[in-house]
Amino acid sequence: MDQYETLKITEADGLRWISLNRPKVVNAFNLQQWRELTAALGDAAADEAVRVVAIRGEGGNFSAGYDLTAAFQGDLAEPLPNAFRDYVDVGNAACWAVWNMKKPVISSIQGYCLGGAFELAMACDFAYADTSAQLGEPEILLSDAPPFLISPWVMGMRQAKHILLSGELVSAETAMQYGILNKVCAPDELEATVTRMAKRLMGFAAETWHQNKSAVNRSYEIMGFQSCVEMGKEAFVTANVTPNALKTELLERLARDGFAEAVKWAQTRYAA
């Protein structure tokens, strides 16, 4: 469990904590971290001593989502459709690993939970947050799109459109009202709250529990969940390879001024 460079793995009494461990960049996902998360989920799935998995972030934040600085300076330097498709397939694989895992997976959210990390948290069976949480899909403001399109399956149409079409972040309390979260608690109570739920889940016969999870998930799949996610991935690719004035200037500013300044410029377009 010490082979991961971007994750911190701890375990206590059948509960395995997978902590996203890139706090200097708000735990933003590069491809290595996505791949390591998928591997860590596979390790937990195969370990009979692990009954429940919880995912959280180090440094007071869950994750800022995809590390766009690393992406645009590396894997996505050339805006080709297959490059974007291959890139998000890595992150989506981790989300599918959570979705398909036979054991319970809980997201434990503090601070920022954005973009691809927001989608990961919603793919979990249960989502708990403390009052510091800020959730959403702000990449929309950068002329982008969510690559794992789960929002319309988690919340109602009005709420999904607010998240996906306005780019505004929502508080933990609003996320609770939207049906994104199971529970909101005080910051010093989050770990204990997740642990209590994990202990409850450990009381079930594992064989029966995973059949029930599979039945619930399969119900959504029959209604088209997998096709929706695949369509969302293609919408993400199209959004990134279709030129527009905002995207063109954003990339120019990114190359000239750096990511932080480019994002600040983009945010001024949406000032009330």
C-alpha positions in Angstrom: 0.0 0.0 0.0 3.1 2.3 0.0 3.7 2.0 -3.8 1.6 5.0 -4.7 3.2 8.4 -5.2 -0.1 10.5 -5.4 -2.2 8.6 -2.8 -2.0 8.0 0.9 -3.5 4.6 2.0 -4.6 3.9 5.5 -6.8 1.2 7.0 -8.6 0.5 10.3 -11.0 -2.3 11.2 -12.0 -3.1 7.6 -12.3 0.5 6.4 -9.7 1.5 3.8 -9.1 5.2 3.3 -7.8 6.3 0.0 -6.5 9.9 0.3 -5.8 12.0 -2.8 -2.3 13.3 -1.9 -1.3 16.2 -4.1 -2.3 19.1 -1.7 0.0 21.6 -3.3 -2.2 21.6 -6.4 -5.5 21.1 -4.4 -5.2 17.3 -5.2 -5.8 18.0 -8.9 -5.7 14.9 -11.0 -2.9 14.2 -13.4 -3.0 11.0 -15.3 -0.7 9.3 -12.8 -3.1 10.0 -10.0 -6.1 8.7 -11.9 -4.2 5.5 -12.8 -3.1 5.1 -9.2 -6.6 5.5 -7.9 -7.9 2.9 -10.3 -5.1 0.5 -9.1 -5.8 1.3 -5.4 -9.5 0.5 -5.9 -8.5 -2.8 -7.5 -6.3 -3.6 -4.6 -9.1 -2.8 -2.1 -11.5 -4.9 -4.2 -9.2 -7.9 -4.1 -8.3 -7.6 -0.3 -10.7 -9.7 1.7 -9.9 -7.8 4.9 -11.3 -4.6 3.3 -15.1 -4.3 3.7 -15.6 -0.6 2.9 -13.6 2.0 0.9 -13.7 5.8 1.6 -12.1 8.4 -0.7 -10.9 11.8 0.6 -8.4 14.5 -0.1 -5.4 15.7 1.9 -4.8 19.3 2.9 -8.4 20.3 3.5 -9.8 19.8 0.0 -11.2 16.8 -1.8 -9.9 17.7 -5.3 -10.0 20.5 -7.8 -10.6 18.0 -10.6 -8.4 17.5 -13.6 -5.0 19.2 -13.5 -5.5 21.4 -16.5 -2.1 23.0 -16.3 -0.4 19.6 -16.6 -2.8 18.6 -19.3 -2.4 21.6 -21.6 1.4 21.6 -21.2 1.6 17.8 -21.8 -0.9 15.2 -23.0 -3.3 17.8 -24.5 -0.7 20.2 -26.0 -2.1 19.2 -29.4 -5.9 19.6 -29.4 -6.7 16.4 -31.3 -9.9 14.5 -30.7 -8.2 11.2 -29.9 -5.9 12.9 -27.5 -8.8 14.3 -25.5 -10.7 11.0 -25.7 -7.7 9.0 -24.5 -7.0 11.5 -21.7 -10.5 11.3 -20.1 -10.7 7.6 -20.6 -8.1 7.3 -17.8 -10.2 9.4 -15.4 -13.5 7.7 -16.4 -11.9 4.3 -15.7 -11.5 5.3 -12.1 -15.2 6.4 -11.9 -16.3 3.1 -13.5 -14.1 1.2 -11.0 -16.1 2.9 -8.2 -19.4 2.2 -9.9 -18.7 -1.5 -10.5 -16.9 -2.2 -7.2 -18.7 -4.9 -5.2 -17.8 -3.2 -1.9 -19.3 0.0 -0.6 -17.5 3.2 -1.6 -18.0 6.5 0.3 -16.8 9.9 -0.7 -15.7 12.1 2.2 -15.6 15.7 1.0 -14.0 18.8 2.4 -13.3 22.0 0.7 -13.2 22.0 -3.1 -14.8 19.1 -5.0 -14.8 20.2 -8.6 -14.9 18.9 -12.1 -13.7 15.4 -12.6 -13.4 14.9 -8.8 -17.1 16.0 -8.4 -18.1 13.3 -10.9 -15.9 10.8 -9.0 -17.6 11.7 -5.7 -21.1 11.2 -7.3 -20.1 7.8 -8.7 -19.6 6.6 -5.1 -22.4 4.8 -3.3 -22.6 7.4 -0.5 -21.4 11.0 -0.4 -20.7 12.7 2.9 -19.4 16.3 3.3 -18.6 18.8 5.9 -19.8 22.4 5.9 -16.6 23.6 4.2 -17.4 21.8 0.9 -17.8 23.7 -2.3 -19.0 21.5 -5.2 -19.6 21.9 -8.9 -18.3 21.9 -12.5 -16.5 25.2 -13.0 -14.7 24.0 -16.1 -17.9 25.0 -17.9 -16.6 28.6 -17.5 -13.6 27.6 -19.6 -15.7 26.5 -22.6 -15.4 22.8 -21.4 -17.7 20.0 -20.5 -17.9 17.2 -17.9 -16.3 13.9 -19.2 -18.3 11.6 -16.9 -21.8 12.8 -17.3 -23.4 11.5 -14.1 -25.1 14.7 -12.8 -28.5 14.2 -14.7 -28.7 10.8 -13.0 -28.1 12.0 -9.5 -30.2 15.1 -9.3 -33.3 16.7 -10.9 -33.3 18.6 -14.2 -33.3 22.1 -12.8 -30.4 21.2 -10.4 -28.4 19.4 -13.1 -28.8 22.4 -15.4 -27.7 24.8 -12.7 -24.5 22.7 -12.1 -23.7 22.0 -15.7 -24.8 25.2 -17.5 -24.0 28.0 -15.1 -20.7 26.9 -13.7 -21.6 28.2 -10.2 -20.3 26.3 -7.2 -22.8 25.2 -4.6 -22.3 24.9 -0.8 -22.6 21.6 1.1 -26.1 22.7 2.3 -27.3 23.3 -1.3 -25.7 20.1 -2.5 -27.7 18.3 0.2 -30.9 19.9 -1.1 -30.0 18.9 -4.6 -29.6 15.2 -3.7 -25.8 15.2 -4.3 -25.0 14.4 -0.7 -26.3 11.9 1.9 -25.3 14.0 4.9 -23.5 17.2 5.9 -21.7 17.5 9.2 -19.3 19.8 11.1 -15.6 19.6 9.9 -14.4 17.9 13.0 -17.1 15.2 12.7 -16.7 14.1 9.1 -14.2 11.2 9.6 -16.2 9.8 12.5 -19.5 10.1 10.5 -18.0 8.2 7.6 -16.6 5.6 9.9 -20.0 5.1 11.6 -21.6 4.5 8.2 -18.8 2.1 7.2 -19.3 0.1 10.4 -23.0 -0.1 9.6 -22.3 -1.4 6.1 -19.9 -4.0 7.5 -22.9 -5.6 9.3 -24.4 -6.8 6.0 -23.4 -10.1 4.3 -21.0 -9.0 1.6 -22.5 -11.3 -0.9 -26.1 -10.0 -0.5 -25.0 -6.3 -0.3 -23.1 -6.4 -3.6 -26.1 -8.1 -5.3 -28.3 -5.2 -4.1 -25.8 -2.6 -5.3 -25.5 -4.4 -8.6 -29.3 -4.4 -9.0 -29.6 -0.7 -8.3 -26.8 0.2 -10.7 -28.1 -2.2 -13.3 -31.5 -0.4 -13.1 -29.8 2.9 -14.1 -27.8 1.1 -16.8 -31.0 -0.3 -18.4 -32.3 3.2 -18.5 -29.3 4.3 -20.4 -26.7 5.5 -17.9 -23.7 4.0 -19.7 -24.8 5.4 -23.0 -25.3 8.8 -21.4 -21.7 8.8 -20.0 -20.3 7.7 -23.3 -22.3 10.5 -25.0 -21.0 13.0 -22.4 -17.4 12.0 -23.1 -17.9 12.7 -26.8 -19.5 16.0 -25.9 -16.4 16.8 -23.9 -14.2 16.0 -26.9 -16.3 18.1 -29.2 -16.3 21.0 -26.7 -12.5 20.9 -26.6 -11.7 20.6 -30.3 -14.4 23.1 -31.6 -12.8 26.5 -31.8 -14.5 29.6 -30.3 -13.3 33.1 -29.4 -13.3 32.3 -25.6 -11.2 29.2 -26.0 -8.8 30.8 -28.4 -8.0 33.7 -26.1 -7.9 31.4 -23.0 -5.2 29.3 -24.6 -3.3 32.4 -25.7 -3.4 33.8 -22.2 -2.5 30.3 -20.7 0.7 30.2 -22.9 1.5 33.9 -22.1 0.5 34.5 -18.5 0.0 31.0 -16.9 -3.0 29.0 -15.9 -4.0 31.1 -12.8 -4.1 34.4 -14.7 -5.9 32.8 -17.7 -8.6 31.5 -15.4 -8.9 34.9 -13.6 -9.5 36.5 -17.0 -12.2 33.9 -17.9 -13.9 34.5 -14.6 -14.3 38.3 -15.4 -16.7 37.4 -18.3 -19.2 36.1 -15.8 -19.1 38.9 -13.2 -22.6 40.0 -12.1 
